[in-house]
Amino acid sequence: MTVSGDFGINVIERPKRAAIRRALAGSATLIVAALPVVAWAQATPQIPTREEIQRPATAPAVQPNEQIVAVDDGIERAPCPLANPEFANVRFTLRGVEFSNVEGVDNALLAPSWSDRVGQELPISAVCDIRDRAATILRSKGYLAAVRVPPQTIGDGVVRLDVLTARMSRIEVRGDAGANEPLLQRYLSRLDDQPVFNIVDAERYLLLARDIPGMDARLTLRPGPVPGEVVGEVTVARTPYTFDFNAQNFGSRDVGRWGGIARARFAGLTGMGDLTTVSFYATPDLDEQKVVQASHEFRVGGEGLRFGASYTYAWTRPDITGFPVKSNTQIVSLFTAYPLVLTQAHRVTLGGGLDIIDQDISLTSLPINRDRLRVFNLRADASWIDPGSIAGRGGYSPSEPRWSLSTSLEARKGVDFLGASDDCGPGGAACFLPGAVPLTRVEGQPDAFLVRANALAEWRPAKLFTLSAAPRAQWANDPLLAYEEFSGGNFTVGRGFDPGTIIGDSGVAVALEARYGSFAPANTESFAFQPFVFFDAAWVWNKDT
């Protein structure tokens, strides 16, 4: 066991494969513990982890909070002339309530506004209370609606109320939508083809419009020329391209502690809701590590279906004296994703794809390892945000809600076709035949099945204080090749440790944080600063034979 103090980490021994390994990292003290090393069946040099090659995407900047009108009262009340003193002694026994018929609105959903008062003797002002309850129900269901009390005589105990709803007569787009305007119109056309405008039903298509890369679309409703009609005014702001650069010291000592990544993103090149990204990562010593990535995604249809592909090429030359090892990695990924549920408070996305991974390790010009992985995957992502924060209650906002939860579950299965590597067979004999190049793990199974899961939960007991937990886990049914393994370190869980400090077939980890302040600038000219403390822990185990 090695224990380091406040100002550094001094790891004397870092075994790469053990039956069980543990790593704990905190903001002040870092601890590494490992059980004895299981002997390797072959001498494999340390190679970059998956996260060192496919570097996690930089989190987008938090946008300034939007001003949102909040409704704190559970029942929305309008003036009630029936509550005037001259009606104080007028009472009636409620037998029922009849609402005017409106196309697209089921009057049965309004029953809770009055059903609990049937048979009771009520003051005449209770009619306004029923009216307000019904209006609240309609608005909670997304309708732009009002309920009116028409002139009437309540001789039979049955109250009659008129329901007034709004229909969107047309949509006007203001601003330059660029080549994506046909796609934007396709989404927005779903808003004005209904007999009654419903915000809940429209929310999906408004969010799809806002999710078009490089576009920010905002809807404003204003009265139309005819009573009962509204006009939707969509204001569009377009950002056709962005460039960014990031430098960090998360890398390992062997392949370069420091590195910088330059990235360019181009939106709307084809008018299919597309996003094209190219990036280049390099260490100061260009011989140590270079990674080139290019990706393109686009949208098909009017429901948010996405397709995409990416290509990654990484060159790594670890700086190990007297050991001129090098590795080349190529990754081609194809994917599709569909938003099954899409609201401001809840999202569920299903997706799948294929990863083609070629990894070669050589000593000068002598090949010593070769992996060919062909992995199909299925993925589900879900997120929840406090609905009250979306409405702006309590000073919270969608960007910094009172609570939020996001989860991801992925199943991956390797196959033995499409040029995939064969396993090494019993005892690894097949990998050491004349002319054969071994796998990165003799016991590794290219067709292994594994499941990955991760989550991020945040809670703000006070507006400026955040508690965060980010667990992640992986389970594999067979020994894995290097690229598919679960690792701990700077790019995953274990801040302050080299990537791949611990690595195994299966594992669990958690990253805990306590933060103070806001990371959302007050406006585009402001600066945000948020200090935090953290605690990271990770455990891994292998299925080595």
Secondary structure by P-SEA (a helix, b strand, c coil): cccccccccccccccccccbbbbbbcccbbbbbbcccccccccccccccccccccccccccccccccccccccccccccccccccccccbbbbbccccccccccccccccccccccccccccccaaaaaaaaaaaaaaaaacccbbbbbccccccccbbbbbbbbccccccccccccccaaaaaaaaacccccccccccccaaaaaaaaaacccbbbbbbbbbcccccbbbbbbbbbbbcccccccccccccccccccbbbbbbbbcccccccbbbbbbcccccccccbbbbbbbccccccccccccbbbbbbbbbbccccccbbbbbbbbbbbbccccccccccbbbbbccbbbbbbbbbbccccccbbbbbbbbbcbbbbbbccccccccccccccccccbbbbbbbbbbbbbccccccccccccccccccccccccccccccccccbbbbbbbbbbbccccbbbbbbbbbccccccccccccccccccccccccccccccccccccccccccccccccccccbbbbbbbcbbbbbbbbbccc
